[in-house]
Amino acid sequence: MGLMTTSDHGHKEDSEGGGFMDKLKKPFRELEEKLEGTHLHDAKVHLVHKKHQIGKLANLFNTNHRHDEEHEKATDEKRARIAEEHRFNSFFPERDGNLIKWYVDGRDYFWAVSEALEAAKETIYICDWWLSPELFLRRPPYPNQEWRLDQVLKRRAEAGVQIYIIVYREVEAALTCNSAHTKHALQGLCPEGSPGYGNIKIMRHPDHNFMSNGGDMTFYWAHHEKFIVIDYAMAFIGGLDLCFGRWDSHTHPLADVHPEGVQNEVWPGQDFNNNRIMDFQNVQDWKQNELSKAQYGRMPWHDVSMGVIGPCVYDIAEHFVLRWNFVKRQVQARRPLRLDPAARPAGR
């Protein structure tokens, strides 16, 4: 169930049997294939990206710029037709035959996520508002060091699993979640020359840089989706980010002071938080915390997510791929991610 490659294997046969225009284009296609992976190809991609950046400045004066190009109109029309066939005009239909499990509060949810991630064989998709690489999925942390999120992802990347992650890129003047740290910490798990290099891909969105994003500047929204897809076989979706402050139990303890030793701590460092007193500070230094455990209680976190096995998993995966490619077109002029057709449920 691996991802499709992004090359079009049908090009050669199509061009050989096509018309005059296909034959005319054939030498250029062959040249593109030869240049693929070279510095000249990378330079071309860079120039195309710069062209798109400059072109976005015109969007300041075009309020309909998301829907005025031919491919955008075609996409809008296609999605409208799809939605008309479904109840509530939804993009995906209702699907029977799914196994669903609800997880109330973070303790059981993060444990289930840790098991599912550890069992991943081919692909992991993660979309989060905030993701903390140093989050412990099992508690207490002291005897569960191997279940820190970044360590789990590192093991899977080294085993050959392809990992794709989208996180919200915050307005730094307003939020302290430091998505840049998230990106750099995860990309640094498997440096060049080590097992797993290149298997963890992460993008932040949206781009708040005026010079690179022109009329697509967005300050007053944040993509707030939290979901995970593993091997097209299982998904998690709901309200819980993989980040500090979300792990909690049904009893919602307020204190985490243990005179007998820190090995009994449940919320280490930054994970002990109370936004009513102080927001997160310097999250890149996850071990430190300016909020005193001896002086303040933590803010409980009551939330819900669910696990899914069944036909709906493919719909959630398709949604991730659509979002990934949308973000990629905005921030990088690179090849798209493709859905795995072998994983498509019956009837699609």
C-alpha positions as CSV (number, residue, x, y, z in Angstrom):
1,M,0.0,0.0,0.0
2,G,2.9,2.4,-0.7
3,L,2.4,5.8,-2.2
4,M,2.1,6.2,-5.9
5,T,5.2,7.6,-7.6
6,T,4.7,11.0,-9.0
7,S,6.0,10.2,-12.4
8,D,3.5,9.5,-15.2
9,H,4.3,6.0,-16.4
10,G,1.8,6.4,-19.2
11,H,3.7,9.3,-20.9
12,K,5.8,7.1,-23.2
13,E,3.1,4.9,-24.6
14,D,0.7,7.9,-25.0
15,S,3.2,10.0,-26.9
16,E,4.2,7.1,-29.2
17,G,0.6,6.6,-30.2
18,G,-0.5,10.2,-30.1
19,G,-0.8,12.9,-32.7
20,F,1.5,15.5,-34.1
21,M,1.6,17.7,-31.0
22,D,2.4,14.7,-28.8
23,K,5.4,13.8,-31.0
24,L,6.5,17.4,-31.0
25,K,6.5,17.4,-27.2
26,K,8.3,14.0,-26.9
27,P,11.9,15.3,-27.1
28,F,11.1,17.9,-24.3
29,R,9.6,15.2,-22.1
30,E,12.7,13.1,-22.6
31,L,14.9,16.0,-21.8
32,E,12.9,16.7,-18.6
33,E,13.4,13.1,-17.5
34,K,17.1,13.3,-18.0
35,L,17.3,16.6,-16.1
36,E,15.2,15.3,-13.2
37,G,17.2,15.2,-10.0
38,T,20.0,17.5,-11.4
39,H,20.9,21.1,-10.3
40,L,19.3,22.4,-13.5
41,H,16.0,20.9,-12.6
42,D,16.2,22.3,-9.1
43,A,17.0,25.8,-10.6
44,K,14.0,25.6,-12.8
45,V,11.8,24.7,-9.9
46,H,13.2,27.6,-7.9
47,L,12.5,30.0,-10.7
48,V,8.9,28.8,-11.1
49,H,8.4,29.2,-7.4
50,K,9.7,32.8,-7.6
51,K,7.4,33.5,-10.5
52,H,4.4,32.3,-8.5
53,Q,5.5,34.5,-5.5
54,I,5.7,37.6,-7.7
55,G,2.4,36.8,-9.3
56,K,0.7,36.6,-5.9
57,L,1.2,40.4,-5.5
58,A,-1.6,40.9,-8.1
59,N,-3.9,39.0,-5.8
60,L,-4.1,42.1,-3.7
61,F,-6.4,43.6,-6.3
62,N,-8.2,40.5,-7.3
63,T,-10.7,39.3,-4.7
64,N,-11.7,36.3,-6.7
65,H,-8.1,35.0,-7.3
66,R,-8.8,31.6,-5.7
67,H,-11.5,30.8,-8.3
68,D,-10.7,32.6,-11.5
69,E,-8.1,30.3,-13.2
70,E,-9.3,27.5,-15.5
71,H,-8.0,24.7,-13.3
72,E,-9.7,26.3,-10.2
73,K,-13.0,26.7,-12.0
74,A,-12.8,23.0,-13.1
75,T,-12.0,21.9,-9.6
76,D,-14.9,24.0,-8.2
77,E,-17.3,22.5,-10.7
78,K,-16.1,19.0,-10.0
79,R,-16.5,19.3,-6.3
80,A,-19.9,20.9,-6.6
81,R,-21.1,17.9,-8.6
82,I,-19.6,15.5,-6.0
83,A,-21.2,17.4,-3.1
84,E,-24.7,17.4,-4.8
85,E,-24.7,13.6,-4.7
86,H,-24.2,13.5,-0.9
87,R,-26.3,14.3,2.1
88,F,-25.8,17.8,3.4
89,N,-23.7,18.6,0.3
90,S,-20.7,17.1,2.0
91,F,-17.5,16.3,0.1
92,F,-17.5,12.6,1.2
93,P,-20.6,10.4,1.4
94,E,-21.8,8.5,4.5
95,R,-20.1,5.2,4.7
96,D,-21.3,2.1,6.6
97,G,-19.1,-0.6,8.0
98,N,-16.7,1.5,10.1
99,L,-15.3,0.4,13.5
100,I,-15.2,3.5,15.8
101,K,-13.8,3.9,19.3
102,W,-14.2,7.2,21.2
103,Y,-11.4,8.4,23.5
104,V,-12.4,10.9,26.2
105,D,-9.4,12.8,27.5
106,G,-5.8,12.3,26.5
107,R,-4.5,9.4,28.5
108,D,-6.2,6.6,26.6
109,Y,-6.1,8.4,23.3
110,F,-2.3,9.0,23.4
111,W,-1.7,5.4,24.4
112,A,-3.7,4.2,21.5
113,V,-1.9,6.6,19.1
114,S,1.5,5.3,20.4
115,E,0.5,1.7,19.6
116,A,-0.8,2.6,16.2
117,L,2.3,4.7,15.3
118,E,4.6,2.0,16.5
119,A,2.9,-0.5,14.2
120,A,3.1,1.7,11.1
121,K,4.7,-0.1,8.1
122,E,4.5,2.3,5.2
123,T,2.9,5.7,5.7
124,I,2.0,8.1,8.5
125,Y,0.0,11.3,7.9
126,I,-0.4,13.8,10.7
127,C,-2.3,17.1,10.6
128,D,-2.2,19.2,13.8
129,W,-2.7,22.7,15.0
130,W,0.3,22.3,17.3
131,L,2.7,19.4,17.6
132,S,5.2,19.0,20.4
133,P,8.0,16.6,19.4
134,E,8.9,16.1,23.1
135,L,5.4,15.0,24.1
136,F,5.3,11.7,26.1
137,L,2.5,9.5,24.7
138,R,2.7,7.2,27.8
139,R,3.0,8.3,31.4
140,P,4.7,8.6,33.8
141,P,7.5,9.7,31.5
142,Y,10.4,8.4,33.6
143,P,10.0,4.7,32.7
144,N,8.5,5.5,29.2
145,Q,11.3,7.4,27.5
146,E,11.0,5.4,24.3
147,W,7.4,6.6,24.0
148,R,8.2,10.2,23.5
149,L,6.6,11.3,20.2
150,D,9.8,12.2,18.4
151,Q,11.4,8.9,19.4
152,V,8.5,6.9,18.0
153,L,8.6,8.8,14.7
154,K,12.4,8.4,14.5
155,R,12.1,4.6,14.9
156,R,9.4,4.4,12.2
157,A,11.4,6.7,9.8
158,E,14.5,4.5,10.3
159,A,12.3,1.5,9.5
160,G,11.4,3.1,6.1
161,V,8.0,4.5,6.9
162,Q,7.2,7.7,5.0
163,I,6.0,10.4,7.4
164,Y,4.1,13.5,6.3
165,I,3.2,16.3,8.8
166,I,1.3,19.5,8.4
167,V,1.2,22.0,11.3
168,Y,-0.2,25.5,11.7
169,R,2.3,28.3,11.2
170,E,1.4,30.7,14.0
171,V,1.5,34.5,14.1
172,E,4.5,34.8,16.4
173,A,3.4,38.0,17.9
174,A,0.2,36.4,19.2
175,L,1.1,32.7,19.9
176,T,4.1,30.9,21.5
177,C,3.7,27.4,20.1
178,N,6.9,27.8,17.9
179,S,6.1,25.7,14.9
180,A,9.6,26.4,13.6
181,H,11.0,24.4,16.5
182,T,8.5,21.6,15.7
183,K,9.8,21.5,12.1
184,H,13.5,21.7,12.8
185,A,13.3,19.2,15.7
186,L,11.5,16.6,13.6
187,Q,13.7,17.2,10.5
188,G,16.8,16.8,12.7
189,L,15.8,13.3,13.9
190,C,17.4,11.6,10.9
191,P,20.3,13.7,9.6
192,E,21.8,13.1,6.2
193,G,23.8,9.9,6.1
194,S,21.7,8.3,8.8
195,P,18.9,5.7,8.5
196,G,15.6,7.3,7.9
197,Y,17.1,10.4,6.2
198,G,14.4,12.2,4.1
199,N,11.5,10.0,5.5
200,I,10.1,12.8,7.7
201,K,8.5,15.6,5.7
202,I,6.9,18.6,7.4
203,M,5.3,21.8,6.2
204,R,3.9,24.8,8.1
205,H,0.9,26.8,6.8
206,P,-0.1,29.5,6.2
207,D,2.8,31.7,5.1
208,H,2.7,35.1,6.8
209,N,5.5,36.6,4.7
210,F,4.0,39.4,2.6
211,M,6.8,39.3,0.1
212,S,6.3,35.6,-0.6
213,N,2.5,35.4,-0.2
214,G,1.1,38.6,-1.5
215,G,-2.6,38.7,-1.6
216,D,-3.0,35.4,0.2
217,M,-1.9,36.9,3.5
218,T,-4.0,35.5,6.3
219,F,-3.8,36.6,10.0
220,Y,-7.1,35.8,11.5
221,W,-7.5,32.1,11.0
222,A,-5.8,28.9,11.9
223,H,-6.4,25.5,10.4
224,H,-7.6,23.6,13.4
225,E,-7.7,20.0,12.2
226,K,-6.2,17.2,14.3
227,F,-6.0,13.8,12.6
228,I,-3.7,11.0,11.9
229,V,-3.8,8.3,9.1
230,I,-1.6,5.2,9.4
231,D,-1.0,2.9,6.4
232,Y,-4.5,3.8,5.0
233,A,-5.7,1.2,7.6
234,M,-6.5,3.3,10.6
235,A,-7.2,6.9,11.4
236,F,-7.6,9.1,14.5
237,I,-9.6,12.3,14.3
238,G,-11.0,14.7,16.8
239,G,-10.0,17.5,19.2
240,L,-6.7,16.4,20.6
241,D,-3.4,17.8,19.3
242,L,-0.2,15.9,19.8
243,C,1.2,18.7,22.0
244,F,1.9,19.9,25.5
245,G,-1.0,20.5,27.8
246,R,-3.3,17.9,26.2
247,W,-2.5,14.7,28.1
248,D,-5.0,14.3,31.0
249,S,-6.9,11.6,32.8
250,H,-10.6,11.4,33.8
251,T,-9.7,12.6,37.3
252,H,-8.0,15.8,36.0
253,P,-5.4,16.1,38.7
254,L,-4.2,19.7,39.4
255,A,-1.0,19.0,41.2
256,D,2.2,17.2,40.1
257,V,4.6,17.7,43.0
258,H,6.3,14.5,44.2
259,P,8.6,14.8,47.2
260,E,9.7,11.2,46.7
261,G,11.3,12.1,43.4
262,V,10.8,13.4,39.8
263,Q,10.5,9.8,38.5
264,N,6.9,10.0,39.6
265,E,6.2,13.2,37.6
266,V,3.3,13.0,35.1
267,W,3.7,16.4,33.4
268,P,7.4,17.2,33.0
269,G,8.7,20.6,32.0
270,Q,6.5,22.6,29.6
271,D,3.8,20.0,29.7
272,F,2.7,21.3,33.1
273,N,0.7,24.4,32.0
274,N,-2.0,26.8,33.1
275,N,-2.9,29.3,30.4
276,R,-5.0,31.2,32.9
277,I,-1.8,32.1,34.8
278,M,0.8,32.1,32.0
279,D,1.0,30.9,28.4
280,F,3.8,28.6,27.2
281,Q,7.2,30.2,27.1
282,N,10.3,29.1,25.1
283,V,8.8,25.7,24.2
284,Q,12.0,24.8,22.3
285,D,13.5,24.3,25.8
286,W,10.9,21.6,26.8
287,K,12.5,20.7,30.2
288,Q,12.2,24.2,31.7
289,N,9.0,25.8,32.9
290,E,8.5,29.3,34.3
291,L,5.2,28.2,35.9
292,S,5.9,26.9,39.5
293,K,4.4,23.6,40.3
294,A,4.7,24.4,44.0
295,Q,2.7,27.6,43.6
296,Y,0.1,26.9,41.0
297,G,-2.1,24.1,39.8
298,R,-2.3,22.9,36.2
299,M,-5.2,23.7,33.9
300,P,-7.1,20.4,33.2
301,W,-7.8,19.5,29.5
302,H,-11.1,17.8,28.8
303,D,-11.4,16.7,25.1
304,V,-12.4,13.9,22.8
305,S,-11.1,12.1,19.8
306,M,-11.9,8.9,18.0
307,G,-10.2,6.0,16.3
308,V,-11.5,4.7,12.9
309,I,-11.0,1.5,11.0
310,G,-13.0,1.0,7.8
311,P,-14.0,2.8,4.6
312,C,-13.9,6.3,6.1
313,V,-10.1,6.0,6.6
314,Y,-9.5,6.4,2.9
315,D,-11.7,9.6,2.9
316,I,-9.6,11.1,5.7
317,A,-6.4,10.1,3.9
318,E,-7.7,11.8,0.7
319,H,-8.4,14.9,2.7
320,F,-4.9,15.0,4.0
321,V,-3.4,14.5,0.5
322,L,-5.6,17.4,-0.9
323,R,-4.5,19.7,1.9
324,W,-0.8,18.7,1.6
325,N,-0.8,19.4,-2.1
326,F,-2.6,22.7,-1.6
327,V,0.0,23.8,1.0
328,K,2.8,22.5,-1.2
329,R,1.7,24.6,-4.2
330,Q,1.7,27.6,-2.0
331,V,5.1,27.1,-0.2
332,Q,7.0,24.9,-2.6
333,A,6.8,24.3,-6.3
334,R,7.5,20.6,-5.9
335,R,5.9,17.3,-6.9
336,P,2.5,16.4,-5.5
337,L,1.7,13.6,-3.0
338,R,-0.5,10.9,-4.5
339,L,-3.1,8.6,-2.9
340,D,-2.5,4.9,-2.9
341,P,-5.1,3.4,-5.3
342,A,-4.5,-0.1,-3.8
343,A,-6.0,1.2,-0.5
344,R,-9.2,2.6,-2.1
345,P,-12.3,1.0,-0.5
346,A,-14.8,-0.9,-2.6
347,G,-17.4,1.3,-4.3
348,R,-15.2,4.3,-4.9
